[in-house]
Amino acid sequence: MAHVESAHLVELALRNATPTDADAEALRHIDDCARCGDELAMLTRLVTAARAAETVDLPTPPPEHIWLRITREVSRERGTPPPHHPWHDEPG
């Protein structure tokens, strides 16, 4: 059997569907193939981490003073005016 398709490995890691004959065949291949086994293990760890993520784990915008330093530096290098702060609403 050829290596298991990446999309199939993702489905196996997600474990959202009822196992099929194709899944059983893929798992037999994975038992003998370090490459596919390693990829499935990595995807399974990723799915587990994503499912355990909480709001506090999500990225947040940098503080205003950091954003201003970044935009000034980029603008200086490009010779363009600084862009508007992307996560602030336009004054109304």
N, C-alpha and C positions, 0 to 999 in steps of 0.2 A: 504494500500500500504506500502511496505517496504521503508526504507529510500532511498533517491535518491543516486545513485552511485556517488562517487567522480568525476569520469570522466565526468559524465553528468552535475554535478554542474559546473565543469570547462567550459564546452561548453556553459552553460547558462551564466556564467560570461563573457565569451569572446564575446558572441552575434555575432558570425561570420556567422551563418547559419540562414536560414529561419526557423522560429518556426514550430515544428511538433506537432502532437497529443500527442506524448510522452512528449514533453516539456510542453504542457498544463497540462497534468496529473501530471508531476513533480512539476510544479508551484502551483497546487492546494494542493499537499502534503506539499510543503514548507510553504504555508499560515498557515497551522495548526501545523507545526513541528518546534519548536524553534531550535533544533539541526541542521536541514538542512537549515533553514533560516539563522542561525548564520554563518554556513559554506559558504553559497552563498554570504552573505554580506562581509565576510572576503575576499573571492576570487574576488569579484567585486572591492573591494578597492585595492587589489593587482594588478589586471588588469589595473585599472585606473592609479595607480602610475607608473606601468611599461610603459604604453603608453605615459605618460607625461615625462619620463626620457629623459635627454639630455646628450650629451657627457660629459659635466662637472660633471654629477652625477656619472659617472662610476668610479670604484676604480682605483687607480694608484699604482704602486709599491712604496715601502717605499724608502726614501732617502738612498743613498749608505752607509752612516755611520750607519744607523739603521740596514740595511741588514747585514753588517759586524758584528755588535754586536750580532745579532740573530744567525748567522751561527757559530760564535766563541763559544757562550754559548752552543749551541746544540752539536757542535763538542766536546767541553770539556766534556760535560755530557756523550757522547757516546764513547769518546776516539777515534774519527775518524778525518781525516783531513777535513777542511771546504770544502763544495761543491762550485762549480763555481757559480757565480752570475747568476741566471736563465734567466734574461731578457737582458743580454748583449751577443752580438755575440762573438764567438771565434775569437781571433786575427787571421788575415789572412795574 
